[in-house]
Amino acid sequence: MNGSAIAEIFRNVLASDNAHSLAFSLHHRKVIDAITSCRTPALGGQVEHCDHCGHEIVRYHSCRDRHCPRCQTTARLSWVNDRLQELLPVGYFHAVFTVPHELNPFALRNKKCFYGLLFRAVKETILELAANPKRLGADIGVVAVLHTWGQALTDHPHIHCIVTGGGYDQASKRWKPCQNAFLFPIPVIRKLFRGKLIDFFIQAVKTGDITFTGSLADVAGERSFKELVNTLYVKEWTVYVKQPFASPEALVKYLGAYTHRVAISDSRIVEHNPQFVSFAYKDYAHEGERKIMALSPHEFVRRFLLHVLPQGFKKIRYFGFLAPRARKKRLTQCRTFFKKKPVDLKKGSSPWHQIVKELTGRDPLRCPKCDSGTLRCVVTLAPFTALIPTG
């Protein structure tokens, strides 16, 4: 059976007498099925035999769902390994863009549209300021990662950005560092970001891409909506920028902690039973103090599913000279200026075990018993049965 606490919580809720009180969409059902089947006979696996001492282990397959807390390590290491190849010898800033809580219900009920608008506002804010000769006047590189949760699993959409501390000037063919070792003035970033997202939001409401379902019907009227917009304009939005990282390598380690994170991991679960689920969280209203929250299993599952992203939605995006369409040419220009070898974008990722070994120093194919032999697959196990019916 799967050793995941979160998977066990899902199983217990589905097996409870009032499981019918949770109405799962087909997409949610697929995510639940993946998490509860992960690393169990349901997905099949293989028997591995040590070529030195004869020790055998059974390794069941992972579900590879991006919402599964157990499937992110290898994906994260592979992603970090690829980003290592693109690093420049410059400082990098960490910027975070957060929306006011008044917009959270709109984001929750219009996920694909609203999250897309949020990415667009962040992108245009950073690139517009970078292109301005008074600010930088150069082509900047940005990696943006969407998070939708707070520590208590409530809805809290925000975007983490890693931004190069400068950009490439096409006119002079040189790298231009940020002025005064600072990205851009935070009040300027905040005001521009606020204006752009509110404008995009209003236009999406006019076109019907943002709908007023559920409790949002209370602000569907023209007067109520106008009051909401006025409130958004007068509020001071939360945007902050941290100082540059000590080194590009430190950046990669930091990036890895954010890119493939899910709403909650097994390590935060303190205790769970049919009556409650307790988990650790940081209370940022009290300087990040560590506290314990207890929820009913049904409420825990409901909050977890709030953060399931729409199918096909890209939670990691690249802007500026890191944008997919421009990366080959523009990243090469940057690396050439710093006398770095061009990145081979066609080269595929290394095998998973090689990536794990390179970045952690641990060889997952080394026999855990004798620590000398190599584990080799000798038997392939077919999937046994689905743990959760799909019908």
C-alpha positions in Angstrom: 0.0 0.0 0.0 1.1 3.5 -0.7 3.0 5.2 2.1 1.7 8.6 1.3 -0.3 10.2 4.1 -2.2 12.4 1.7 -3.1 9.4 -0.5 -4.4 7.6 2.6 -6.6 10.6 3.6 -8.1 10.6 0.1 -8.9 6.9 0.4 -10.5 7.3 3.8 -12.7 10.1 2.7 -13.8 8.2 -0.4 -14.6 5.2 1.7 -16.6 7.2 4.3 -20.4 7.1 4.6 -20.8 10.7 3.5 -18.4 10.6 0.6 -21.3 11.7 -1.6 -21.2 15.1 0.0 -18.1 15.9 -2.1 -19.0 16.5 -5.8 -15.8 15.7 -7.8 -15.4 16.8 -11.3 -14.0 14.3 -13.8 -10.6 16.2 -13.7 -10.6 16.1 -9.9 -11.4 12.4 -10.0 -8.5 11.7 -12.3 -6.1 13.6 -9.9 -7.4 11.7 -6.9 -7.1 8.4 -8.8 -3.5 9.2 -9.7 -2.5 10.2 -6.2 -4.0 7.2 -4.5 -2.6 4.8 -7.1 0.9 6.3 -7.1 3.6 3.7 -6.3 1.2 0.9 -5.7 0.5 -2.3 -7.7 -2.3 -0.4 -9.5 0.2 1.2 -11.8 2.5 -1.8 -12.2 6.2 -1.8 -11.6 9.3 -3.9 -11.8 11.4 -6.3 -9.7 15.0 -5.2 -9.5 17.9 -7.6 -8.8 21.3 -6.7 -7.5 24.1 -8.1 -9.8 26.5 -8.4 -6.8 24.6 -9.8 -3.8 21.4 -11.0 -5.3 19.2 -8.7 -3.2 15.8 -7.9 -4.8 13.4 -5.0 -4.4 10.1 -4.1 -5.9 9.7 -0.6 -7.3 6.2 0.4 -8.3 5.6 3.1 -10.9 4.8 6.7 -10.1 1.7 8.4 -11.4 3.7 11.5 -12.6 0.7 13.8 -12.0 1.8 17.3 -11.3 -0.5 17.6 -8.2 1.0 14.5 -6.6 3.3 15.3 -3.6 5.4 12.2 -4.2 6.1 12.7 -7.9 7.8 16.1 -8.0 11.3 15.3 -6.9 12.6 13.7 -10.2 10.7 16.3 -12.3 12.2 19.1 -10.2 15.7 17.7 -10.5 15.3 17.4 -14.2 14.0 20.9 -14.6 16.8 22.3 -12.4 19.4 20.4 -14.4 18.1 22.0 -17.6 18.1 25.5 -16.1 21.7 25.0 -14.9 22.7 24.9 -18.6 21.2 28.4 -19.1 22.6 30.3 -16.2 24.5 33.5 -16.8 27.2 34.9 -14.5 24.9 37.7 -13.2 22.7 38.5 -10.2 19.1 37.2 -10.1 16.2 38.8 -8.3 13.2 37.0 -6.7 10.0 39.0 -7.2 6.5 38.0 -5.9 3.3 39.4 -7.3 0.1 39.0 -5.2 -3.5 40.0 -5.9 -5.8 41.5 -3.2 -8.2 39.0 -1.5 -11.2 40.7 -3.2 -10.1 39.0 -6.4 -9.6 35.5 -4.9 -13.2 34.4 -5.5 -13.0 35.4 -9.2 -9.7 33.5 -9.6 -11.2 30.4 -7.9 -14.3 30.4 -10.2 -12.5 31.4 -13.4 -9.2 29.7 -13.0 -7.9 29.4 -16.5 -8.9 32.9 -17.5 -7.8 34.7 -14.3 -4.5 32.9 -14.0 -3.8 33.7 -17.6 -4.5 37.4 -16.9 -2.3 37.3 -13.9 0.6 35.9 -15.9 0.0 38.5 -18.6 0.0 41.4 -16.2 3.3 40.2 -14.6 4.9 39.7 -17.9 4.0 43.1 -19.3 4.9 44.9 -16.1 8.4 43.5 -16.0 9.2 43.6 -19.7 7.8 47.2 -20.1 9.9 48.5 -17.2 13.0 46.7 -18.6 12.5 48.1 -22.1 12.2 51.7 -20.7 15.6 53.4 -21.3 15.0 55.4 -18.1 14.9 52.1 -16.1 17.1 49.7 -18.0 16.6 49.7 -21.8 17.4 46.1 -22.4 16.0 42.6 -23.0 15.5 40.9 -19.7 15.0 37.2 -18.7 12.2 36.0 -16.5 11.0 32.7 -15.1 7.5 32.9 -13.6 5.9 30.2 -11.4 2.2 30.3 -10.4 1.2 29.3 -6.8 -2.5 29.3 -5.8 -2.3 28.5 -2.1 -1.5 29.9 1.3 0.0 27.9 4.1 -3.5 27.0 5.4 -4.5 25.6 1.9 -6.8 28.6 1.3 -6.9 30.3 -2.1 -4.0 32.8 -2.4 -3.0 33.2 -6.0 0.5 34.7 -6.6 3.4 34.5 -9.0 7.0 34.0 -8.1 9.5 35.4 -10.6 13.2 34.9 -11.0 14.5 37.9 -12.9 18.0 38.5 -14.3 19.7 41.4 -12.8 20.1 43.2 -16.1 19.5 42.5 -19.8 20.9 42.4 -23.2 21.0 45.6 -25.3 20.4 44.8 -28.9 21.7 48.2 -30.1 25.1 48.1 -28.3 25.3 44.3 -28.3 26.3 44.4 -24.6 24.9 43.3 -21.3 23.4 46.2 -19.2 23.2 45.5 -15.4 20.4 46.9 -13.4 21.0 50.4 -12.1 22.2 50.7 -8.5 22.2 46.9 -8.1 18.4 47.0 -7.9 15.7 45.7 -10.1 13.1 48.5 -10.3 11.5 50.7 -7.6 8.8 48.6 -5.9 6.2 51.5 -5.9 6.6 51.7 -9.7 6.3 47.9 -10.1 3.2 47.8 -7.8 1.4 50.7 -9.6 2.0 49.4 -13.1 1.0 45.8 -12.2 -2.1 46.9 -10.4 -3.2 49.1 -13.4 -2.6 46.3 -15.9 -4.4 43.5 -14.0 -7.4 45.6 -13.2 -7.7 46.7 -16.8 -7.4 43.1 -18.1 -9.9 42.0 -15.4 -12.5 44.7 -16.5 -12.1 43.7 -20.2 -12.5 40.0 -19.3 -15.8 40.8 -17.5 -17.1 42.8 -20.5 -16.3 40.0 -22.9 -17.9 37.3 -20.6 -14.6 35.5 -20.1 -14.9 36.2 -16.3 -18.3 35.0 -15.0 -20.2 35.8 -11.8 -21.1 32.4 -10.5 -22.1 31.4 -7.0 -21.5 34.2 -4.4 -20.1 36.5 -7.1 -23.6 37.2 -8.1 -23.7 39.8 -5.3 -21.3 42.0 -7.3 -22.6 41.4 -10.7 -24.6 44.6 -10.8 -23.0 47.7 -12.4 -22.9 49.7 -9.2 -21.5 46.8 -7.1 -18.9 46.1 -9.7 -17.9 49.7 -9.9 -17.4 49.8 -6.1 -15.2 46.7 -6.3 -13.0 48.3 -9.0 -12.7 51.5 -7.0 -11.7 49.4 -3.9 -9.0 47.6 -6.0 -7.6 50.9 -7.2 -7.2 52.4 -3.8 -5.7 49.3 -2.2 -1.9 49.0 -1.9 -1.1 45.7 -3.6 1.5 43.4 -2.3 4.6 43.2 -4.5 8.1 42.6 -3.2 11.6 42.0 -4.6 14.4 40.3 -2.8 18.0 41.2 -3.2 20.1 39.2 -5.8 21.2 35.7 -4.9 24.7 35.0 -3.8 25.5 33.0 -6.9 23.7 31.5 -9.9 24.0 28.1 -8.2 22.2 29.4 -5.2 19.5 30.6 -7.6 19.0 27.0 -8.9 18.6 25.6 -5.5 16.1 28.2 -4.6 14.2 27.8 -7.9 13.9 24.1 -7.3 12.0 24.7 -4.1 9.3 26.7 -5.9 8.8 25.3 -9.4 7.4 21.9 -8.7 5.9 22.5 -5.3 2.3 21.3 -4.6 -0.2 22.8 -2.1 0.9 20.5 0.7 3.4 17.7 1.1 3.3 14.6 3.3 6.0 16.1 5.5 3.6 18.7 6.8 1.0 16.2 7.9 1.2 15.8 11.7 -1.7 13.3 12.2 -4.7 12.0 10.4 -7.6 9.8 11.3 -11.3 9.5 10.4 -12.2 12.5 12.6 -9.5 15.1 11.6 -6.3 15.9 9.7 -3.7 18.1 11.4 -0.9 19.7 9.6 1.9 22.3 10.2 1.8 25.7 8.7 3.6 29.0 9.0 1.6 31.9 10.2 3.1 34.9 8.3 0.8 37.3 10.2 3.0 36.4 13.2 6.4 36.4 11.6 6.2 32.9 10.2 5.5 31.2 13.5 5.0 27.5 13.1 1.5 26.4 14.1 -0.8 23.3 13.8 -4.1 23.4 12.0 -6.8 20.7 12.3 -9.5 20.2 9.7 -12.1 17.5 9.0 -10.9 15.1 6.4 -13.6 16.3 4.0 -12.5 19.9 4.5 -8.9 19.0 4.0 -9.7 17.3 0.7 -11.9 20.2 -0.4 -9.0 22.7 0.2 -6.5 20.5 -1.5 -8.7 20.3 -4.7 -9.0 24.1 -4.8 -5.5 24.1 -6.1 -5.9 21.6 -8.9 -5.0 23.5 -12.1 -7.0 23.4 -15.3 -5.9 20.6 -17.7 -3.1 21.8 -19.9 -2.5 25.0 -18.0 1.2 25.9 -17.9 2.2 26.9 -14.3 5.8 27.7 -15.3 6.3 30.3 -18.0 9.3 32.1 -19.5 9.5 35.7 -20.7 12.0 38.1 -22.4 15.1 36.4 -23.8 14.0 33.2 -22.1 10.7 33.0 -24.0 10.4 29.8 -26.0 10.3 31.5 -29.4 13.2 33.8 -28.7 15.4 31.6 -26.5 17.6 30.0 -29.1 18.8 33.3 -30.6 18.6 35.7 -27.7 19.9 33.5 -25.0 22.8 32.6 -27.3 23.6 36.3 -27.7 23.7 36.7 -23.9 25.9 33.6 -23.4 28.2 34.7 -26.2 28.8 38.1 -24.6 29.8 36.3 -21.3 31.9 33.9 -23.3 29.7 30.9 -22.4 29.0 28.0 -24.7 25.6 28.1 -26.4 22.9 25.9 -24.9 22.0 22.8 -27.0 18.2 23.2 -26.8 17.6 20.1 -28.9 19.5 17.9 -26.5 17.1 15.7 -24.4 17.2 15.4 -20.7 19.5 12.8 -19.1 18.1 9.6 -17.7 16.3 10.2 -14.4 18.9 8.1 -12.3 21.8 10.1 -13.8 20.2 13.4 -13.0 19.5 12.3 -9.4 23.1 11.1 -9.1 24.6 14.4 -10.5 22.5 16.7 -8.3 22.2 14.7 -5.1 25.3 12.5 -5.1 23.1 9.5 -4.5 22.8 6.8 -7.2 19.2 5.3 -7.0 20.4 2.2 -8.9 23.0 1.4 -6.3 22.0 -1.7 -4.2 20.8 -0.4 -0.7 21.9 -3.7 0.9 25.5 -4.2 -0.2 26.2 -0.7 -1.6 28.3 -2.3 -4.3 26.1 -3.9 -6.9 23.8 -2.3 -9.5 20.0 -2.9 -9.5 18.8 -4.3 -12.8 15.2 -4.9 -13.8 14.5 -8.7 -14.1 10.7 -8.8 -14.1 8.1 -6.3 -15.3 4.9 -6.1 -13.2 1.6 -5.3 -15.1 -0.9 -2.9 -13.4 -2.9 -4.9 -10.9 -6.2 -3.0 -10.4 -7.4 0.6 -10.1 -7.8 1.6 -6.5 -10.6 4.0 -7.2 -13.4 3.3 -9.7 -13.7 5.9 -12.5 -17.3 5.3 -13.2 
